[in-house]
Amino acid sequence: MPYDENEITPLYQLYASIGKLITSSLDLNDILDGVMKEVRFFFNPENWSLFRLDPASGQLFFVIAEGVEFDKVKNIQLRMNEGIAGTVAATSHYIYVPDTSADSRFSNKVDQVTGYVTRSIIAVPLTCRGQVYGVLELINPREQGKVFTKADLMILQTIADFAAIAFANATTYRLSSDLAEKDPLTGLHNRTKLKKIAQYCKDAQSPHRRGRDCAIITIIVFVDLDHFKEVNDTYGHRTGDRVLQDLAQHLREVLRHQDYVFRIGGDEFIILIDVDNPELRDQVIGRFNNRLPVISSEFGKTHWGVTFSYGIAWGYSGDIEEIIHRADEDMYKQKSGK
């Protein structure tokens, strides 16, 4: 048996503690911090790290690094099949290296930056339902003359499996939250997302959190379709849905990637843009005043005469609800003049 009876109880305690962490919170950072603390107490290595796999770039980056200065490694990235961690991520299979000097897969990229000397490694993948989320590593047993064992490897893999479940749960929760903040017809953000942003900016402007964000200028463009009800009544809701989807696409095309556009209900849309100086504010407002009338006219030619009215207002980021109200009033002035 790899562990005697006196060691079984700590092992049960380890698994019980990690199980409680995962089931008691959806905050991934809290869970991972707790898991890594349990790793330290149980294995007592010189160094232990958690890598996260970025699915977009296919590279690993440090989420947690204990035993070295995190600032020195936070910008290090490993490609798939680069080093032990990269190989583990690429193969979804653990690796035990008792002597790094004798293993050609070992990369000393981190040692060169930190001055640390890696002698022995256990690295295990974080996988759940076939998805690789990262890699967990133990570096160098702390006790002189001690080596990692196969039992250590199996226990660490079990811990990694727990951590992978936490990653999967957090991903599912984030996707569910994203869906709750999306308009299903157009794919734009919805009123729920707008309210969340407005509340966040309002909280950021409170006296105890006052800082740079309070100087951010927010521009609101309130857009409302003209003659939309007639199209719905005449051609049906499927045609009306197409009008809404096409307008959403037109609005996306006039925005920067960091800007927001929302469908807040029916045929009403809101554009939210943050700028950091009055000159840029005036440029943005001028650009919209030049482009939106043209877009509205062209849109009407291809969408059964449906055009749109818009209003623009600006203010500081903590006052989004009031800015929306002024933009709404400005929009209705334009609509009443048509």
C-alpha positions as CSV (number, residue, x, y, z in Angstrom):
1,M,0.0,0.0,0.0
2,P,1.4,3.4,-0.9
3,Y,0.1,5.0,2.3
4,D,-0.3,3.5,5.7
5,E,-3.3,3.9,8.0
6,N,-1.9,7.0,9.6
7,E,-1.7,8.7,6.2
8,I,-5.2,7.7,5.1
9,T,-7.0,10.2,7.4
10,P,-5.1,13.2,6.1
11,L,-5.9,12.0,2.6
12,Y,-9.6,11.8,3.3
13,Q,-9.4,15.3,4.9
14,L,-7.7,16.6,1.8
15,Y,-10.4,15.3,-0.5
16,A,-13.2,16.5,1.8
17,S,-11.7,20.0,2.0
18,I,-11.4,20.3,-1.7
19,G,-14.9,18.9,-2.3
20,K,-16.3,21.5,0.1
21,L,-14.4,24.3,-1.7
22,I,-15.9,23.3,-5.1
23,T,-19.5,22.8,-3.9
24,S,-19.6,25.9,-1.7
25,S,-18.6,28.6,-4.2
26,L,-18.8,29.6,-7.9
27,D,-15.9,32.1,-7.5
28,L,-13.2,30.3,-9.4
29,N,-10.4,32.4,-7.9
30,D,-11.5,31.6,-4.3
31,I,-11.7,27.9,-5.2
32,L,-8.3,27.8,-6.8
33,D,-6.6,29.6,-4.0
34,G,-8.1,27.1,-1.5
35,V,-7.1,24.2,-3.6
36,M,-3.5,25.4,-3.9
37,K,-3.3,25.9,-0.1
38,E,-4.4,22.3,0.4
39,V,-1.7,21.3,-2.1
40,R,0.9,23.1,-0.1
41,F,-0.2,21.6,3.2
42,F,-0.4,18.1,1.9
43,F,2.7,17.9,-0.3
44,N,4.9,20.7,1.1
45,P,6.9,21.2,-2.2
46,E,9.4,24.0,-2.7
47,N,7.3,25.3,-5.6
48,W,3.9,24.6,-7.0
49,S,2.1,26.3,-9.9
50,L,-1.2,26.3,-11.7
51,F,-1.3,27.1,-15.5
52,R,-4.4,28.1,-17.3
53,L,-4.8,27.1,-21.0
54,D,-6.0,30.0,-23.2
55,P,-8.2,28.3,-25.8
56,A,-7.8,31.2,-28.2
57,S,-4.0,31.2,-28.4
58,G,-3.4,27.6,-27.4
59,Q,-0.8,28.8,-24.8
60,L,-0.4,28.2,-21.1
61,F,0.0,31.1,-18.6
62,F,0.5,31.2,-14.9
63,V,-2.6,31.7,-12.7
64,I,-0.8,30.8,-9.4
65,A,2.9,30.4,-8.8
66,E,4.1,29.8,-5.2
67,G,7.7,29.6,-4.3
68,V,8.8,32.2,-6.9
69,E,8.0,35.8,-7.4
70,F,4.8,35.9,-9.4
71,D,5.7,39.2,-11.0
72,K,8.7,37.5,-12.7
73,V,6.6,34.7,-14.3
74,K,3.2,36.4,-14.9
75,N,4.0,37.2,-18.5
76,I,5.6,33.9,-19.3
77,Q,3.6,31.7,-21.8
78,L,4.2,28.2,-22.9
79,R,3.1,26.8,-26.2
80,M,1.6,23.3,-26.6
81,N,4.3,20.7,-26.3
82,E,6.7,23.3,-24.9
83,G,8.3,22.1,-21.6
84,I,6.7,19.6,-19.3
85,A,3.6,21.7,-18.7
86,G,3.1,22.2,-22.5
87,T,3.5,18.5,-23.1
88,V,1.0,17.6,-20.4
89,A,-1.5,20.1,-21.9
90,A,-1.0,18.7,-25.4
91,T,-1.3,15.1,-24.5
92,S,-3.8,15.4,-21.6
93,H,-1.6,12.9,-19.7
94,Y,0.4,13.4,-16.5
95,I,4.2,13.4,-16.5
96,Y,6.6,12.6,-13.6
97,V,10.2,13.7,-14.0
98,P,12.4,12.6,-11.1
99,D,15.5,14.3,-12.7
100,T,14.9,17.2,-15.1
101,S,18.5,17.1,-16.3
102,A,17.9,13.7,-17.9
103,D,14.6,14.7,-19.6
104,S,14.7,16.5,-23.0
105,R,11.1,17.7,-22.6
106,F,12.1,20.0,-19.8
107,S,12.3,23.7,-20.6
108,N,14.3,26.0,-18.3
109,K,12.5,29.1,-19.5
110,V,11.1,29.8,-16.0
111,D,14.3,29.0,-14.2
112,Q,16.2,31.5,-16.4
113,V,13.8,34.2,-15.4
114,T,13.5,33.4,-11.7
115,G,17.0,32.0,-10.9
116,Y,15.2,28.9,-9.5
117,V,16.6,25.4,-10.0
118,T,14.1,22.8,-11.0
119,R,15.2,19.3,-10.2
120,S,12.0,17.2,-10.1
121,I,8.5,17.8,-11.5
122,I,5.1,16.2,-11.2
123,A,2.7,17.8,-13.7
124,V,-0.9,16.7,-14.2
125,P,-3.6,18.0,-16.6
126,L,-6.9,19.7,-15.5
127,T,-9.4,18.0,-17.7
128,C,-13.2,17.7,-17.5
129,R,-15.4,16.1,-20.2
130,G,-12.5,16.0,-22.6
131,Q,-11.7,19.7,-22.2
132,V,-8.2,20.7,-21.0
133,Y,-8.3,23.7,-18.7
134,G,-4.8,23.9,-17.5
135,V,-1.9,22.1,-15.8
136,L,-1.0,21.7,-12.1
137,E,2.7,21.3,-11.2
138,L,4.7,20.4,-8.1
139,I,8.4,21.3,-8.2
140,N,11.1,19.8,-6.0
141,P,10.2,18.0,-2.7
142,R,11.1,20.3,0.2
143,E,12.6,17.6,2.4
144,Q,16.2,16.7,1.7
145,G,16.6,13.4,-0.1
146,K,12.8,12.9,-0.6
147,V,11.4,12.2,-4.0
148,F,7.9,12.4,-5.4
149,T,6.2,9.0,-5.6
150,K,3.6,7.4,-7.9
151,A,1.1,7.7,-5.0
152,D,1.8,11.5,-4.9
153,L,1.2,11.6,-8.7
154,M,-2.2,9.8,-8.4
155,I,-3.3,12.1,-5.5
156,L,-2.3,15.2,-7.4
157,Q,-4.2,14.0,-10.5
158,T,-7.3,13.6,-8.3
159,I,-6.9,17.1,-7.0
160,A,-6.5,18.3,-10.6
161,D,-9.7,16.6,-11.5
162,F,-11.5,18.4,-8.7
163,A,-10.0,21.7,-9.9
164,A,-11.0,21.0,-13.5
165,I,-14.6,20.5,-12.3
166,A,-14.4,24.0,-10.8
167,F,-13.2,25.4,-14.1
168,A,-16.0,23.7,-16.0
169,N,-18.6,24.9,-13.5
170,A,-17.3,28.5,-13.7
171,T,-17.3,28.3,-17.5
172,T,-20.9,27.1,-17.6
173,Y,-22.0,29.7,-15.1
174,R,-20.3,32.5,-17.1
175,L,-21.9,31.3,-20.4
176,S,-25.3,31.2,-18.6
177,S,-24.7,34.7,-17.3
178,D,-23.8,35.9,-20.8
179,L,-26.9,34.3,-22.3
180,A,-29.0,36.1,-19.6
181,E,-27.5,39.4,-20.7
182,K,-28.1,38.9,-24.4
183,D,-31.1,39.6,-26.6
184,P,-31.9,36.3,-28.3
185,L,-33.2,37.8,-31.5
186,T,-30.3,40.2,-32.3
187,G,-27.5,38.9,-30.2
188,L,-27.0,42.4,-28.8
189,H,-26.7,43.1,-25.0
190,N,-30.0,43.5,-23.3
191,R,-31.5,45.8,-20.7
192,T,-30.2,43.6,-17.9
193,K,-26.6,44.1,-19.1
194,L,-27.2,47.9,-19.4
195,K,-28.5,48.1,-15.8
196,K,-25.5,46.1,-14.6
197,I,-23.1,48.5,-16.3
198,A,-25.0,51.6,-15.0
199,Q,-24.9,50.3,-11.4
200,Y,-21.2,49.4,-11.6
201,C,-20.4,52.9,-12.9
202,K,-22.6,54.5,-10.2
203,D,-20.9,52.5,-7.5
204,A,-17.5,53.5,-8.9
205,Q,-18.4,57.1,-8.5
206,S,-19.2,56.8,-4.8
207,P,-16.9,58.8,-2.5
208,H,-15.0,55.8,-1.1
209,R,-14.3,54.5,-4.6
210,R,-13.8,57.8,-6.4
211,G,-10.9,57.7,-8.9
212,R,-9.9,57.8,-12.5
213,D,-13.1,56.2,-13.8
214,C,-15.1,59.2,-12.6
215,A,-13.4,61.3,-15.3
216,I,-14.7,59.0,-18.1
217,I,-17.2,60.6,-20.4
218,T,-20.1,58.5,-21.5
219,I,-21.9,59.2,-24.7
220,I,-25.4,57.6,-25.1
221,V,-27.1,57.3,-28.5
222,F,-30.8,56.4,-28.2
223,V,-32.2,54.8,-31.4
224,D,-35.9,54.2,-32.0
225,L,-37.4,52.8,-35.3
226,D,-39.9,54.8,-37.3
227,H,-43.0,53.1,-38.8
228,F,-42.0,49.7,-37.3
229,K,-45.5,48.8,-36.1
230,E,-46.9,49.2,-39.7
231,V,-44.3,46.7,-41.0
232,N,-45.3,44.2,-38.3
233,D,-49.0,44.7,-39.0
234,T,-48.6,44.5,-42.8
235,Y,-45.9,41.9,-43.3
236,G,-45.9,40.0,-40.1
237,H,-43.5,39.5,-37.2
238,R,-41.0,37.4,-39.1
239,T,-40.4,40.4,-41.3
240,G,-40.3,42.7,-38.3
241,D,-37.7,40.4,-36.7
242,R,-35.6,40.7,-39.9
243,V,-35.7,44.5,-39.7
244,L,-34.5,44.4,-36.0
245,Q,-31.7,42.0,-36.9
246,D,-30.5,44.0,-39.8
247,L,-30.6,47.3,-37.8
248,A,-28.6,45.6,-35.1
249,Q,-25.9,44.6,-37.6
250,H,-25.8,48.2,-39.0
251,L,-25.3,49.6,-35.5
252,R,-22.5,47.1,-34.8
253,E,-20.7,48.3,-37.9
254,V,-20.4,51.9,-36.8
255,L,-18.9,51.0,-33.4
256,R,-15.4,50.3,-32.1
257,H,-14.9,46.9,-30.6
258,Q,-14.9,48.4,-27.0
259,D,-18.3,50.1,-27.5
260,Y,-21.6,48.7,-26.4
261,V,-24.9,48.4,-28.2
262,F,-28.1,47.2,-26.5
263,R,-31.6,46.3,-27.6
264,I,-33.6,47.4,-24.6
265,G,-37.0,46.3,-25.8
266,G,-39.2,46.3,-28.8
267,D,-37.7,48.6,-31.4
268,E,-35.5,50.6,-29.1
269,F,-31.7,50.5,-29.1
270,I,-29.0,52.2,-27.1
271,I,-25.4,52.8,-28.0
272,L,-22.9,53.4,-25.1
273,I,-19.5,54.9,-25.8
274,D,-16.8,55.9,-23.3
275,V,-14.2,58.5,-24.1
276,D,-11.6,60.1,-21.9
277,N,-11.4,63.7,-23.2
278,P,-13.8,66.4,-24.6
279,E,-12.1,66.5,-27.9
280,L,-12.8,62.8,-28.6
281,R,-16.3,63.3,-27.3
282,D,-17.0,66.0,-29.9
283,Q,-15.4,63.9,-32.6
284,V,-17.6,60.9,-31.8
285,I,-20.8,62.9,-31.6
286,G,-20.0,64.7,-34.8
287,R,-19.3,61.3,-36.5
288,F,-22.7,60.0,-35.4
289,N,-24.5,63.1,-36.5
290,N,-23.0,62.7,-39.9
291,R,-23.4,59.0,-40.4
292,L,-26.7,58.1,-38.7
293,P,-29.0,60.2,-40.9
294,V,-27.4,58.5,-44.0
295,I,-27.7,55.1,-42.5
296,S,-31.3,55.7,-41.6
297,S,-32.2,56.9,-45.1
298,E,-30.5,54.0,-46.8
299,F,-32.0,51.5,-44.3
300,G,-35.5,52.8,-45.2
301,K,-34.9,52.1,-48.9
302,T,-34.3,48.4,-48.3
303,H,-36.6,47.8,-45.3
304,W,-40.1,48.7,-46.3
305,G,-39.7,52.4,-45.5
306,V,-38.5,51.8,-41.9
307,T,-36.1,54.5,-40.8
308,F,-35.1,55.5,-37.3
309,S,-34.8,58.5,-35.1
310,Y,-32.0,59.0,-32.6
311,G,-31.0,61.3,-29.8
312,I,-27.5,61.9,-28.3
313,A,-26.5,63.0,-24.8
314,W,-23.3,62.8,-22.8
315,G,-22.2,63.1,-19.2
316,Y,-19.9,61.4,-16.7
317,S,-19.9,57.6,-16.4
318,G,-21.6,57.5,-12.9
319,D,-24.7,59.2,-14.3
320,I,-25.7,56.7,-17.1
321,E,-29.4,56.6,-16.2
322,E,-29.7,60.3,-16.4
323,I,-27.8,60.5,-19.7
324,I,-30.1,57.9,-21.2
325,H,-33.1,60.0,-20.1
326,R,-31.7,63.1,-21.9
327,A,-30.8,61.0,-25.0
328,D,-34.4,59.6,-25.0
329,E,-35.8,63.2,-24.9
330,D,-33.5,64.3,-27.7
331,M,-34.7,61.3,-29.8
332,Y,-38.4,62.2,-29.3
333,K,-37.7,65.8,-30.4
334,Q,-36.3,64.4,-33.7
335,K,-39.1,61.9,-34.1
336,S,-41.8,64.5,-33.5
337,G,-40.3,66.7,-36.3
338,K,-40.6,64.0,-38.9
